[in-house]
Amino acid sequence: MVLLENDSFLTELTKLFQKSRLNGSVRMTFKRYDGNDKPIPREGKPPLPEPSEYMCLIRAQSRSKKIATVINQKDINKFQVAYSSLLKGNLDGLKKVKKIKTKTKAE
């Protein structure tokens, strides 16, 4: 998995959406991230320090390509605006599901 800066993550995400337009899908995950890369220590060991601020870890996967980014709290609004405009531009290829009408018997 490649950890990218926020702007380069958005450009790579655009490329993933374009590659998966005809066939395939893009999976996204959003998680709260505290900055610790180590597992929780066992009993008797000192606990990990509590973070002063939490961040957001965003991952995207399409077939074998995986990308990720970490967003600080102060950058959330700017990233959210750019991410929503990216989604509006790339989610136009969704197929409309046809509803099948069934006749119900009146009893």
C-alpha positions as CSV (number, residue, x, y, z in Angstrom):
1,M,0.0,0.0,0.0
2,V,1.3,3.4,-0.9
3,L,0.9,6.3,1.5
4,L,0.4,9.5,-0.5
5,E,-0.1,13.2,0.2
6,N,-3.7,14.4,0.1
7,D,-3.5,16.0,-3.4
8,S,-1.7,13.2,-5.0
9,F,-4.1,10.7,-3.4
10,L,-7.0,12.5,-5.1
11,T,-5.3,12.4,-8.5
12,E,-4.5,8.7,-8.1
13,L,-8.1,8.1,-7.0
14,T,-9.3,9.8,-10.2
15,K,-7.1,7.4,-12.2
16,L,-8.6,4.4,-10.3
17,F,-12.1,5.5,-11.1
18,Q,-11.3,6.0,-14.8
19,K,-9.7,2.5,-15.0
20,S,-12.6,0.8,-13.3
21,R,-15.2,2.6,-15.4
22,L,-15.9,-0.3,-17.9
23,N,-15.4,-3.2,-15.5
24,G,-14.3,-3.4,-11.9
25,S,-14.9,-1.5,-8.8
26,V,-13.1,0.8,-6.3
27,R,-13.4,0.0,-2.6
28,M,-12.9,2.9,-0.1
29,T,-12.4,2.7,3.7
30,F,-12.4,5.5,6.2
31,K,-10.9,5.0,9.7
32,R,-10.0,7.0,12.7
33,Y,-6.2,7.1,13.0
34,D,-4.3,7.9,16.2
35,G,-0.8,7.8,14.7
36,N,0.3,4.6,16.4
37,D,1.8,2.0,14.1
38,K,2.6,-0.4,17.0
39,P,0.2,-2.9,18.4
40,I,-1.3,-2.5,21.9
41,P,1.3,-3.7,24.5
42,R,0.8,-6.7,26.7
43,E,-0.1,-6.5,30.4
44,G,2.6,-5.2,32.6
45,K,4.1,-2.9,29.9
46,P,3.4,0.8,29.9
47,P,0.4,1.7,27.6
48,L,0.7,3.7,24.5
49,P,0.4,7.5,24.9
50,E,-3.0,9.0,24.2
51,P,-2.9,11.1,21.0
52,S,-3.5,14.9,21.2
53,E,-5.6,14.8,18.1
54,Y,-7.0,12.1,15.9
55,M,-6.5,11.9,12.1
56,C,-8.5,10.2,9.3
57,L,-7.0,7.3,7.4
58,I,-8.5,6.8,3.9
59,R,-7.7,3.8,1.8
60,A,-8.7,3.0,-1.8
61,Q,-8.3,-0.3,-3.6
62,S,-9.0,-1.4,-7.2
63,R,-7.9,-4.9,-8.2
64,S,-4.2,-5.0,-7.2
65,K,-3.6,-1.3,-6.8
66,K,-3.9,0.1,-3.2
67,I,-3.4,3.7,-2.1
68,A,-3.9,5.5,1.2
69,T,-3.6,8.9,2.8
70,V,-3.8,10.4,6.3
71,I,-5.7,13.7,6.8
72,N,-5.2,16.0,9.7
73,Q,-8.2,17.6,11.5
74,K,-7.3,21.1,10.1
75,D,-7.4,19.8,6.5
76,I,-10.7,17.9,6.7
77,N,-12.9,20.6,5.2
78,K,-10.6,21.3,2.2
79,F,-10.2,17.6,1.5
80,Q,-14.0,17.0,1.8
81,V,-14.8,19.6,-0.8
82,A,-12.2,18.2,-3.2
83,Y,-13.4,14.6,-2.6
84,S,-17.1,15.4,-3.1
85,S,-16.4,17.1,-6.4
86,L,-14.3,14.1,-7.5
87,L,-17.2,11.8,-6.7
88,K,-19.7,13.9,-8.5
89,G,-17.5,13.8,-11.6
90,N,-16.8,10.1,-11.6
91,L,-19.9,8.4,-10.4
92,D,-22.0,9.0,-13.5
93,G,-21.4,5.5,-14.9
94,L,-23.6,3.7,-12.5
95,K,-26.2,1.4,-14.1
96,K,-29.8,2.0,-13.3
97,V,-31.5,-1.1,-11.8
98,K,-34.7,-2.0,-13.5
99,K,-37.6,-2.8,-11.2
100,I,-39.6,-5.9,-12.0
101,K,-43.3,-5.3,-11.5
102,T,-45.2,-8.2,-10.1
103,K,-48.9,-8.6,-10.0
104,T,-50.2,-9.3,-6.5
105,K,-53.4,-11.3,-6.0
106,A,-56.1,-9.5,-4.1
107,E,-57.5,-11.8,-1.4
